[in-house]
C-alpha cells in the first residue's frame, strides 16, 4: 500500500495543480475542450518551449565561433561514417580538418551517389552511412528529375531541435499571442510510400502528425482524417474541422501554396461544409472507409449556431475571410519565399488580410539549411545553421568552371551570390544542391541569406540566364500596368522544348499566365512584359536588340489551369502535395503542351 503524502507535500501539490490550471485557463480561447486534451497540449507546448530556449542559446553561442562549430560538425559527420564503404574509399578516418577534406573529396552532384543509393535500396548496409535510413526520400523534382536521397534519424532530430524548436521560440517572441492553447489547422496530406527491394519505404520526406499521437492535441484535424489517401477528401476534412473551431489560432503548412489551394477549395465548397456542420455529418461525397467515416462522424454533432455564423461570413464575400471565420487567428505559418512568394502575396491581399505570416525555415529534402530569426520582417532572411550542415559556397561567377574553388562561412561577402555546397547527416558530401543564395548580412559571425533561384529554373535560350526572381519582378511590374489584372500563377518554357507546336521562329520564351479580372490581353499588353524584362536585364535587352532572341509569347490560360497542371504534374512524379512546388520553368514538353491546350487568349 503506498505511503500517504506528507501534509505539506499535499498542499504543495494542490497549489501546483491550481497554478497549472490557472496557467492553462489563461491560455484558453472559447471552445470547449477536454481537460486531458488541454493538458496534453499544455505539456507539449511547454516542453517544446523549454527546448526552444535551450537550443536558441546553443545557436547563439555557435554564431560567435562559426568556424569551430562548422569544423566540429564536419569531423563528426566523417567520424560517424568512417567505417562505411564510402568512408574507407575517401579515408575519412585520417581527415583532420576542413582544408584536408576539401583537398581529398571532390565536389559532387547526384550522379555521384546514384549507384551507392541503389545498393542501399537493395539491402546492402554501411554503404555511405553507418545507420540504416528511415526512408529513401524522393526530392520534389522542381528543377530536374526527382532524386532518391537518404533520410535518417539524425536528419529528423536535427530538423526538430535546430529548426522547429528554435523557430517556435522566435515565433513566440515575435507574436506573443501564439503562446496559447489554441489549436492549429495543419494542411498536411499523408504521403504514399512504396517499398525498395529491401523493404525500405520510398517516398517524400514527411511524416503524418498522426504518427506522433502526443502532437494531435495541437491540431484541429483528428487522427482518422490522416488515414484518407485522397488529397481532395483530406483537404475537405481539414477545412471541416477547422471551421468547427471558432477559436483557431494558426494556419500551418509547409508552403504558402498549400494554404492558398485550401482557401480556393473553401471558396468552391463552403456551402457543403456549412451543411455538414449544421447537420453534424460528414459529406457523403467523400470516399471514405466505413470505419474511418464512423470515427469521424462520432466527432461531429449538429451545430446550427456555428453554421449560421459561417454562412453569414461566406455570404459577405471572401476578402479577409480568415479573420472573420476565426477572430482569434494570430498567424499563418508557411514558407512564402522563392516559388511560393506569389501565393503568400495573394493570401495577404485577399483571404488572409491583416494576418501576419511567418516563413520559418530554409530547408530541403537534404535537411535543414537555415532558420528565420526575424519573423516580422517582410524580406525572408535565413541564418544558416552552423551545426546542421557543413556549408561551402561557390561564387556565382564560377558556377560553370570544371573545378571551382569553394569558400567557407567565414569567407563569404555580404551582397554576393553563391551556390550552396553541403555535407549533411545523411550521406551527401560536398554536394551541390543547386540553390543560389545571396548573403544579405551576418548574425554575429554567421551568414544570413536570401534564396535567389534554383539553377535548373533559369531561363536561357542564348546563354542570357534570367533567374526566377528577375523574371517574377518583371512580370509583377507588367501586370501592375494591365488594368484590373491580378496575377494568379505563371510559368515559362524555352521555345526549344516546344518543337513543332509553335512553328519556326527565333529562340524565345513562352510565358503562360493565369490572371483574375481580365479575359483578354492586347498585343501591346503582352509586349509590355517583354519591355519590363529588358528593363530588368541588360543581357536580355542586348540579345533582343540584336534580334538573336525573339519577342516572348504570352499565353493567357483559363481559370484553374494551374490547379489542373499541379494535379497533372503530381500524377506523373513522386511528389506529394506537402512538397510540391510549381515549376516556374517547364522542362517537359508535355507540361507546356498541357497549358497550350488551356490557352484562352
Secondary structure, DSSP 8 states (H G I E B T S, - for coil): ------HHHHHHHHHHHHHHHHHHHHH--SS---HHHHHHHHHHHHHHHHHHHHHHHHHHHHHTSHHHHHHHHHHHHHHHTTTSHHHHHTTGGG--SHHHHHHHS--B-GGGTHHHHHHHHTT--SSSSSS--SEEEE---TTSS--EEEE-HHHHHHIIIIIIHHHHHHHHHH-GGGSSS--EEE-------EE-TTS-EEE-S---GGGSGGGGGGBSS-GGGGG---HHHHHHHHHHHHHH-TT--EEEEEEHHHHHHHHHHHHHHHHHHHHHHHHT---TTS---HHHHHHHHTT----HHHHHHHHHHHHT-STTHHHHH-TT--EEEEE-SGGGHHHHHHHHHTTTTT--EE--EEEETTEEEEE-S-TT-SS--EEE-TTT-EEEEEEGGGTT-TT---B-TTT--TT-EEEEEEE-TTS--SEEEEEEEEEEEEETTEEEEEEEEEGGG-B-SSS--B-HHHHHHHHHHHHTTSTT-EEEEEEEEEGGGTGGGG-S-SS-EEEEEEEES-S---HHHHHHHHHHHHHH-HHHHHHHHHTSS---EEEEB-TTHHHHHHHHHHHTSS--TTT----SEE--HHHHHHHHTTB--
